[in-house]
Amino acid sequence: MREHNITVEKRLTSSFLENLEPYSPISSRDKILQGNMTCDLPPLKLDWNESTLPPSVAVKNAIVDAMANNQNLLNWYPELYSKELRRKLANYTGRSSDEILVTNGSDDALDLICKVFLEPHDQVLIPSPTYTHFLTYATSRNADLKIIEADDPFAADITPILQNLTPATKLIYVVNPNNPTGVLLDRQQVATLCTVASHSIVIIDEAYFEFSGKTVLPLLDEFPNLIVTRTFSKAWALAGLRIGYLLTNVELISQLMKVLNPKSVSSLAQIAAAAAIDDKQYMEKYVQDVKNCKLAMLDFFRKKEIKAYDSQANYIMVQHPRLQKLLSEMEKENIFVRDRSTFKNLPGFFRITLADHTQTNDFLERMEKVLDKV
Ligand SMILES: Cc1ncc(COP(=O)(O)O)c(C=O)c1O
């Protein structure tokens, strides 16, 4: 029976998927929720760059109000194309709502872009280290991925991308600020990339824009090949609801709309995101707190002569010679971070999501104990 299934799976599965491994989501979530941890301290979940605090109370109120006042909120499909939310996003981003598509997380935006623009064997350039889930979307289109490993992953340098660009390059994926390094390319560098790669789609993933405060959105007026993606999963604290968006010119939007599922963003996610934008100050206060805590974190590690790298996002990278021992001691203190040493050019590195000041003080106290043991 099992053999028969394997034959059927092989016969029916797209040949594009032959070399594709499932994206491996290594998260401490289950461990934390199952409660089988080695100590009683509250868990510090600092592994996925989520907000460490819940969203504004205005979000919860908006959902509760909508549930109370709209009988059909759950049994009807959501508002198609997230019209109301796009109006608010137009105001937030300073762009027209015709240039915005709301998606089921920014992952969905990245997948949509790959579906619309990639054909088998199209060349895709991806500077690495990067957000690896994108590789799954591009690989599932049977694209030829060219992963560019810079000698210095902490240099804000587009030279390695330009050196690998060919007339066959169809798409370039750049996370800005980058995940996991926190390195930011400036607007001029992205403009150069869009100019030199005018035959390619250039995706700039601004998942962490709210922390850097730097965007390339004004370049949409100059470059018809630019697409920017954003998310509500990070600074806005809505990762559990799955909502993000992309911005590009109306010509590319019309191509993307051929495949976009207009009902894939849930009603609750749309309501929550709109309420979050209405209480933008809450998000801004959190971002400011995180930025202040970043300085305290960098200072802490540097005083201990442990290499810690500044970042334009809500995480920092730290390098330690006894990484596995360190990570296991951190877990004993219920601190969960992300091992990034799996990237060839990041030996001994782990990434810590930054938190608010109360959690940061707690983290630093526990780290004192951890470091004494390592
Ligand atoms: C760079 C980057 N892009 C996209 C995503 C996915 O975001 P979303 O939750 O909106 O799908 C992440 C999540 O970690 C990310 O780091």
The ligand as an ORCA input file, in Angstrom:
! r2SCAN-3c Opt
* xyz 0 1
  C      12.264     39.441      5.847
  C      10.961     38.799      6.103
  N      10.026     38.832      5.166
  C       8.837     38.256      5.351
  C       8.540     37.603      6.530
  C       7.210     36.957      6.688
  O       6.295     37.869      7.173
  P       4.744     37.562      7.248
  O       4.463     37.161      8.648
  O       4.109     38.869      6.885
  O       4.421     36.502      6.256
  C       9.485     37.543      7.549
  C       9.211     36.841      8.804
  O      10.038     36.558      9.612
  C      10.735     38.159      7.333
  O      11.691     38.138      8.253
*
